[in-house]
Amino acid sequence: MMRKLEHAFERRPRAHWSGWLLLLAGCAALGVAWVDRSRRIDALDALRVQVRQLQATLAERDRSRSNTPLSDREADLHARQQHALLRLHLPWARLLRAVEHTSNLSIRLASIRPDTAEGTVELSGHAATLQEAAGYLEQLQRTEMTNVRMVSTEVDQSQAQMPVAFVIKAHWNRPLSGS
């Protein structure tokens, strides 16, 4: 049995000129980006060379200055810079972790005053009852802090929410030498 064959010999539509234009613009943008990237890499390499030269110059200057005595002002500035660097490298996260770890009671801390020279911290805050303040003290004693003690408490009946003010002092770090 024979069937009739039907073929549609339609022409496919040709690509529109705007597609070719878009492809050309994309290629041009890619070329511009590549050239810009190459220029930035060259500029970065030049800056790295300048940094190395400046580092060498500063190292030479430091070597020549190390033989000359510092003035009193320069020596004081140098000592303060060294002290600031020591303070920056203290275990602040450990202190804050200990304070936050114990904050599950209804305690409101008013201030945290670290004394880096002595390695102590003074915590002042407010509690609803003396028992809560004592509980906070006990929780601090279970942290990495040492010599945790209640320095003072004061009951202020005019404060309805948190009438008990307290101050706790503890050692949290070794004292800084030369402070």
C-alpha positions, 0 to 999 in steps of 0.5 A, a space after each residue: 500500500 502506498 501512501 502519499 508523501 507530504 513534504 514541507 519545503 519551507 525555508 528556515 528563517 535566517 538569523 536576524 542581523 541584530 543577533 550577529 550585532 549582539 555577538 559582535 558587541 559581546 566579543 568586543 566587550 570580552 576583548 576590552 575586559 581582557 586588555 583591562 585585566 592585563 593592564 591591572 596585572 601589570 600595574 599590580 606587579 609594578 606596585 609590588 615592586 614599589 612595596 619591595 623597594 620601600 620595605 628595603 629602604 625602611 629596613 635600611 633606615 631602621 638599621 641605621 637608626 638602631 645605632 642612634 639613641 632615641 630621644 625621650 619623646 621617641 622612647 616614650 612613643 615607642 614604649 606606648 606603642 609596645 604597650 598597646 600591642 601587648 594589650 591588643 594581643 590579650 585573650 579578650 575573647 576568653 574574658 567575653 566568653 566567660 562573662 557571656 557563658 554565665 549570663 543565663 540568669 536575669 543579670 544586667 551588667 552595667 560595666 566590664 572594666 578590665 585592668 590589663 596592668 593587674 590582669 583583673 576585671 571588675 564587673 558591675 551590674 544589677 540583679 533582681 535578688 541577692 540570691 541571683 547576684 550570688 548565683 552569678 558569682 558562683 557561675 563566674 567561679 566555675 569559669 577560667 577566671 580566678 580569685 572571683 569575689 563579690 566586692 560590694 552589693 547595694 539594695 535600692 528599693 526604689 528600683 522595682 525591676 533590679 534593686 540589687 546592685 553588685 560589683 564583682 572582681 576577678 583575675 582573668 589574665 596574667 598581669 602585663 609586665 612593665 605597665 
